Amino acid sequence: MNKPYDITYPEKIIRHIGDFFETTFQEDVDQLKKGVKHPAHEMSQRIFSLVDSSAPVGIDLPVLLKPRHTDYNGITVVLLGQDPRRIDTDVDMSLKETHAFIGTPYRIHHTEGLSGATLVNIALAERLTSEGYGVYLTDVVKYFKQRRNTKSLLQANEQLLVDELKALGGNILPVLSGKIAQNAFANIMPRLNVQVCPKIDVPHLSSNWAMKDWCKLTGSARKCDKINYVINQIRENEKAI
């Protein structure tokens, strides 16, 4: 299928994330561009110190989607996810103790086999880029750690999120899906010096637990109704620029 966007990997941001993990991800980016689902990356000492390898270790690299068939309207919507959880069937478990498995938020570089729940984020990105928005996909927490303490992980990753959004620059409009993304963005807002439109808080887009919240908000938890609601909110909020 001809997608309405081109996937790019912002070099400065990828390099900054590599510095955070004390490694480089250039070879992984090359593999992601070829459609490899989860390239195996030998863990640096820094990665090993951060994670619990009792579960497959995931690291997601942010991507910037650029409109392919229409002019960019000058606004980049930031879709902020939670963390890069990996499941056993997605990766080579023989490498679990020594390697992290690299991907992209919502696995947008390799959407084959994604769950219907996750596909709502892909469909939203397609709709946005088809209407001229840039879309930046990133996670609040860049690595997955089993038995994690969510609060301490968020604190450890906050400055990384600040630095990448500063590097992204321009007019950004954050769409915050779920409480973890909303709380994390509220914490970093005072440290951002980029033009930020009023943020949009919505129930978690892909969680079955949020179905009741969506029904209260839009009268439905259908994918199309979620997307239409978000699009309408974006159109209202971009007027504040």
Protein Blocks (a to p, Z undefined) as FASTA:
>chain_A
ZZfbdcdddfklmmmmmmmnopafklmmmmmmnopabacddddfklmmmpcckbccdddd
ddddddfkbccehiacddddfbdcddfklpcfklmmmpccdddehilmlmghpafklmmm
mmmmmmmmmnopacddddfblbdcehiafklmmmmmmmmmmmmmmmngpjdddddedjkl
mmmmmmmmmmpccdcddddddddfklmklmmmmmmmnopacfklmmmmmmmmmmmmmmmZ
Z
